[in-house]
Amino acid sequence: MNFDTCFNHAESILMEGAIAERIKHEFHIKVNDHVALADLIYREEGRSSLRTVFLQYLHIAQKYDLPFMATTPTRRANHIRVKAAGYDKKIIRDNVAFLKNIQESTEHTMFVGGLMGCKGDAYKGDEGLSRQEAFQFHTWQADLFKDCRVDFLFAGIMPCLSEAMGMAQAMEGTGLPYIISFMLKKNGRLIDGASICDAIKEIDAATQTNPVCYMTNCIHPQILQKALSHPFNKNEIVAQRFCGIQANTSLLSPEELDHSKELFTSDSICLADDMAALSKHINLKIYGGCCGTTASHMEAIAKRICNK
């Protein structure tokens, strides 16, 4: 079964929970200043910790019989940062191979996605690229993922509409299914001020093969619910096309979480209930975790999904 078929027919899909924050706070591993997690696969302790975390999430998906989505830890591995870190394009191939090794070790339905991100700081929206600049900038990474035969592409925490549009066009060019995930604020808008509704409409209009869906990450479900409650986002377009969240456990702003030395977490049952409540507002299908989530949070979410 390919990713498109799974998305169209599965009622719910479990996505990975937090990776970066767990690597830093649980395993106390320092990440690369340029490519963040992408070179952990070249360090024994890094590779081991990544495998441990991904397998925990996979086993939860198996336990509750949910398809599992996992993305490569390559959000910061664009061609400029890869070169600055002293690596080359093989770092993309090796990260895909790492996850495919886990995929091949299980008979459970698991999909490997190529994770991409904005050029600048996703939490500030600075260095936001124009549509054409973004297409040129992100095509390098998108094409490498195509060559590696990932199952889907994923644009994580995109703060600006123009760059998200160019990213979508670069992803579309690969012929692979792809998802655009926004960085959202409780005012119902991206960092650059575009509403969720307008962002979806403009990206869909700019592409012939549209994203499989839209979603958000690095946000608490209660904040997302407030964002969705604004009149300009309460419509059929958002309700049907906005389908997923990788949730934070904290109600702090993304900026506060991004620069915090502490790991903020909260009760797993409460988070699962908040996630389930979102399904009353949108066609929620992809359930994942971000800052503060652990295996216990993802298991609570999986259990809640199956009992709803």
N, C-alpha and C positions, 0 to 999 in steps of 0.2 A: 504494500500500500504506500502510495506517495503522499507527500505532505498535503497537497491540495485536496486529495480524496479524504484524508483524515479530518482536515479542518471542516470540510463540508458535511461530514457525516457524524463526527463525534459530538456528543453533547457537551463534554468538558475535556480540557487538555491541561495537564500539569506542566508548568515550566519550572526551571531551576529557581531556587531561592538565592539568597545572598552568596556571592563568591568572594569578592574583593574584601569586604569587611570581615568576613570570617578568616580569610587568609591572614589579614593583618592582626586581628585581635585574638583569635583562638590559637593560631599557629605561630604568631609573632614573627612573621616573615616580612622583610622589607621589600617593597616592590620597586621596579625600575622607574626613574624619574621621567623617562621618555615614553616607553611603551607599556608602563604599568604592569599588568599581569602576564603580558604576552610572552615574556622570556622565562617564566617560571618552569616551563617544560624542559629547560636546559639545566635546571638545578635539581639535584636529587630530592631535597626537602620540598621544593616547590612542586615538582611533579607528583610526589607522593601526597601532598596535602590537597592538591587539585583533584586527584583521583578519589581520595577519601570523600571529599565534599560532593562531587558529582555522583558517586555511587550511592551515597546516602539518599539523594533526591531520586535517583533511578529506582532504588528499592522501595521507596514510598509509593511511587507511581505503580510499580509492580503489585504491591500489596493491595492497592485500591483499584487495580485494573484500569488505570488511566493512561492514555498515550502520554509520552514524555518528550518535551522539547528542551534541548540543551544547546547553548550557544558558546562558541569559542571565546576565550578571554582576550579579545583582540580589539576592543572598542577604541583604544588609543594607538593601534598599530597601523596608522596611515603611512604613506611613503616618506613623508618628512620626518616623522618621529622614528620610524624604523631605521632610516639612514643615520639619524643623530645618535641612536643607541648602538650603532656599529653592526647592525644586522642587515640582511637583504630579504628579498621576497620569500625565501625559504621559511621564514618565521610563520608566515600564514599557512603554508603547506604543513608544517610540523604541528601547528596547533590543531588543524583539522584532523590530521592523522591521529593525534592524541585522543580526540573525542570519538573518532571512528573506531578506534581500538576498543573503547568501552561499548560502543554500539554493537560491534561484531561479537562481543562476549556475551550478549544477552539475546534471548528470543523475544523479549518484550518489545512492543512498538516504541521505538525511540527515533527521534529525528535530530540530526546535527545541523545547526544553523551557523552561518558566518556572521559574527557580530561586528558592526561598523558604528562609527560615531562622528559627531561634528568635529570640525577642525579645531575650534577654540574651546573655551570653558563652557560646558553645557549648563552650568549653574548661573552663569552670568550672561550668556548669549553674545559675548564679545567675539570679534573675528568672524561674525556670521558671514557666510559667503553668498554671493548672488546665485541665482539659479544656474547660469552658465558656468560660473567658477566652480560651483559645487559638482556639477556634472563632470567637469574635467578632473577635479581633485579626487573624487571618490571612485571614478571608473577603474583606477589602478587596483584598488583593493577588491572591488566587486568582481572584476575579471579574474583575479587570482582565486577567489572563492569558487567561481564557475569552473575553473580548471581543476580544482580539487573535488569537484562534484559534491558540494554540500547539498543538503535537502532543501534549505531555504536561506534567505538573507534577512537580517534583522538590523534596523537602524535604531540604536538606543538613545534615549533621552535627547531628542532633537529639540532645541530651544527656539529655532527661527524657521519660519515658513519657507523663505526663499531657499535656504540650504536644504531643507527637507524635500523641496520640489526637485532640486538638482540631484540629490541623493536618490530619490525615487526613480528618476530617469536613468541614472547610472545602473541601478539595480534592475530596472525593466529590461535594459539592454542585454542582460545575461540570459534572459529567458527563464530564470528561476522564480519560484514564488517568493514574495517578499512582504515584510511588515514594517510599517513606520510607527515608531513609538515616540511620543512627544514628552518634553519636559513641561509640565503644566503647573499653574498657580490656582489658588482657590477662587480667583476672579473669573475662572473659566477660559483663560487664555494662555497661549504660549508665552515665553519670556519676551518675545518681540511684540506682543499685543494682539496677535491674530487669535480669533476665537477657534475653539475646537471645530465647530461647524464649518467655518470658512476655510480652515486648513484642509479638512477632508475634501470639501468641494473643489478647491483649487488644485490639489494634488491629483484627484481623480480626473479633473479636466485636462491636466497637463500630461497624463499618461494614457496610452492606448490599452496596455495591460495594467490594470489598477493593482494597488497593493491588495493582498489577501484580506487584510483588515488594518485597523489602526488601534493603537493602545497607548498606554503610558507606563513609565516606571520611575522609581524613586519618589513615591508619593504615598501618603497614607490614604486608605480607602474613604475615610470620612472627608478628607480634603477633596478627593476626586468627586465624591457625591455632591459637595457644595459647588464644585466647578461645573458639574453636569446640570445643576438645578437652575442656572441662569437662563432666562427666557431665550436668549439667542442660541443656546445649545439644546434646548428641549424641542427636538424635532425628529422626524423619522430618519433623516440622514445619520445623525449621531447615534440614535437608538440602534440602528441596524449595522452601521459600519465600524463603530467603536466597540471592540470585542475583548479587550484584555487589560490586565494590570499586573505589574510586578511591584508589589506593595512594600512600603516601609512600615515598620512597627511603631514609629514615633510620629507625633503630630508636629514636631519641629519642622521648620522650613528646610528644603533641600540644601540651601546654603549653609545653615547651621550644622546640619549633619555632615556635610562634605568636609568641613574644616574642624570637626570635633575630634579630640583625642580619646573621647569615651565612646563606647558602643551603647547606644540607646536601644532598649528593647522593651517589649510589653507582653502581656498575657496572650498566649497563642490562641486560646478559645475566643477571646474578644476579637482578635484580628480575623479569625475565620468567620465569625458572625458578621463582621463589617464587610468582608469580601462578599459573602452570600447576599447581603442586603443590596449590593450594587446591581445584582441581576434583575431587580425590579425596575431599573432605570435604563439599562442597555442590554444588548444581546451578548452578555458576558460568557466567554467560552474559554479564554486562556487565563489561568490562575498561576501567578508566579510570585516570587519574593525578591525584595531588594534589601536596603540597609536595615539591619537589626534582626532579620529573619534567620532562623536556624532550622535544623531538621525537624524539631518539635513543632515549629510554626507551620511548616509545609505539610506535616502529617495531619495537624488539626484542620488545615484547609482542605486537604484531600478527603478526610473523613466527613467534613461538613458538606462537601460537594456531593459525595455519594449518598448522604442521608437526607438531602434536601427534597 
